[in-house]
Amino acid sequence: MPFREINSKMVEATVLPGQKMFSQRGAMLAYRGEVSFTPNIQGGQGGVMSMIGRRMANEATPLMTVEGSGTVMFGHGGHHIQVINLAGDTLYVEADRLLAFDGTLQQGTMFMGSQGGVMGMVRGQVTGQGLFTTTLKGHGAVAVMAHGGVIELPIAPGRDVHVDPQAYVAHHGDVRNKLSTALGWRDMVGRGSGEAFQLELSGNGAVYVQASEEKL
């Protein structure tokens, strides 16, 4: 169920009979046709365990199940919207950045500590991002929200990407991440640039970076 970009802050999705999609509660702006919106208590195709994982992490972003026949326009808070198309791989994204996504995608929850041990937990505390992150896997489209424009940076062996953790939006592929520090004496005395921590991503895939250090 591909999304059509109306402008940088609005997308339109076609809803077909027998298919479903999920959206963040309050994301629907307008619709045409016979379309229903019902609260989803099972967290998409990830089921109850996915929901429990997000609740443990305080990341149980309310979802709506969208079904019927028609077109729906989505947007939220005036945020920039980036459409990401998955072709069998996995997208890692903070739950509150999800605007809408195909119902064919399998949703799960991953503990960020598993990608970097203790440093994964430190990343959650330093960046303000949760210790858990949402995963979407399969073939389909995802619309995510960000501040300002979004750029996709490819990640390849020997071509690691370093990102300001506050500017990180999402990543996909076989990617490993760890939090590194560039803390020097200038930072210790308050004269540094403020870029004390960096998120280092390596492997094969891509990372999406927003044009702001502001969280949603």
N, C-alpha and C positions, 0 to 999 in steps of 0.2 A: 504494500500500500504506500506508494511513493508520496512524498510531500511536494507541493508546488509552492515555491517561494513567491508570495505576493509583494513583499518588500523586506527590508532587513529585520523587521520586528513582527511579521505576520506570515504564517504559512497556511496552506489549504490542503486538506486531505480528503480523498474520495473514500467513502464507506460503502462497501458492497455487501449484499445479503450473504449470510453464512460466514462472514469474516468479522473480526473484532479488532479493536485497537485500545490502547490505554493512554490516558492523559492525566496530567496533574489537575487536581481539583481547582476550579476557577480559571482554567486555561481556555475554555471555549468562549469565543467572541461572538460568533454567529454561525448559523447553519441553514442549509436548505434540504428539503426532503423529509423522510420519516426516519429520524435518528433518535435513539434513546441514550441517556447518560445515567448509569447506575453506579453507586459506590462499590468499590472492589475491596473486599476484606481479606483476600488471599494473596495479594502482592503479585498479580500477573501470573505467568506460567511457573514462577518459582514456588508457588504454593505457600502453605502455612509456615514451613521452615524458613522460607525467604523473609516472610513478614516478621517472624520472631527475631531473626537475625538483625533486621533493621530496627526493631523496637528496642532491642538490647543496646543498640548503638545510638538510640534517639534519632534515627533517620527514617522513621516510618512516614514518609511523605504520602499523603492521601492520594489514591489513584481513583479514576473513574473509568468504567468500562464503556466503550463507545461502540454501538451496534446499530444496524439498520441499513438504510439505503439513502444516500445523499452526499452532500459535501459539508465539511466543517472547517471553519477558520479558527486557528489557534494563535494565541499570544498571551503574554503575561508580564505585567509590571513595566512594559515598555522596554524589556530586555532584548538585546540582539539575539537572533535565532540562527543556529547553525544546523544544517541537515547533514547527517552522517549515514552513509549507506554501508551496511555490513554484508559481506559475501562469505559467510560461514565462520568468521572470526569473532572474537569477544571484545566488547567495548567496556572499559572501566570508567565510571562516571559517578560523581556525587549525586545522591538521590534527589536533592533539591534543585539540581540543574535540569532534570528531565522535564520536558514540556509534553511530549507525546511520542509514542513508539508503536510499531507494528505488534499485533497480538501473536504473531508467529514466533517472535523472539522469546527465548527462554531467559527468565530473569532469576538472578541469584544475588548472594551477598558474600563478599570476600573480606577477611580480616587483613588489614593492611600490614600488620606485623609479620605476616607470612612472606612479604616481599621486603625483607630487610631486617627481620628480627626486632630487636629493641628500637632500632632507628626508625622502623615503620611506625611504632607507637609515638616516638618523639616527633615524627613528622605530623601526626595528628594533632598533637598539643601545640606545636610551634605554628603550624599553618592555619589552624582553626578548622581544618577539614576533619571529618570523622575518622575513627579508627577502623571503621568498616566502609566499604565502597560498594556500589551497586554494579553488577555485571549484567550485560545483555549479550546473548550469544545466538547466532544463527544467520538467516538470510532475511533482511528487511531494512527498514529505515528508522532512524531515531532523530528527533528534533530536540536539541539541547539549548539551554539559555546561557548567555554570558553578558558581561559588560563590554560595550564597544564591539569592534569587529573581532573576528577570530581568524587565526592563520593555522594551517596544517603544516607541521614540520615533520618530514620523513626521518625515521630512525633506522640506521643500518649498521652492521658490524664495522667497528672502527670509526663510526660517525655518531658518537653519543651526542645527546642534546641536553643542555643544562637550562632549566627553567626556574624562574622565580616561582616558588610554591603558591603564592597568592594569585598568580596569573594562570596557573594550571586549570584546564577545563576538563579534559578527558584524554584517554589514549586507547589504542587498540593494537592488536598483534601480539607477538611473542616478545614482550617488553619487560625488562626488569627495572625497578626504580629504587633509588636510595637517596637519603638526605645527606648532603655533604655541607661542610661549613667552610666559609672563607673568612672566618673571624680573625682579625689581626689587631695590632695594638691601637690602630686608629678607632676601631669599633669599641675597644675597651674604654677609651677615653671620650667616646661620643663624637668622634670626628670622621667616622667612616661614612660610606655611601648608604649604609643601611641594608645592603644586599649580603647579610651575614650567612644566610642559608640558601642553598640551591637544591633543586630536585634534579638528580642526574638519571637520565633514562637511556638504556642501552638495549641492544637486541635488534629485532626486525619489526617494524610497524610504523606508527605515527602518533604524534602528540598534538593536541589542540590547545592553543594558547590565546588568551583573551588580551585585549588592548587596555587592560586595567589591572590594578592590584586589589580591587574591591570585590568582596564576596557578595553573593546574592542575598 
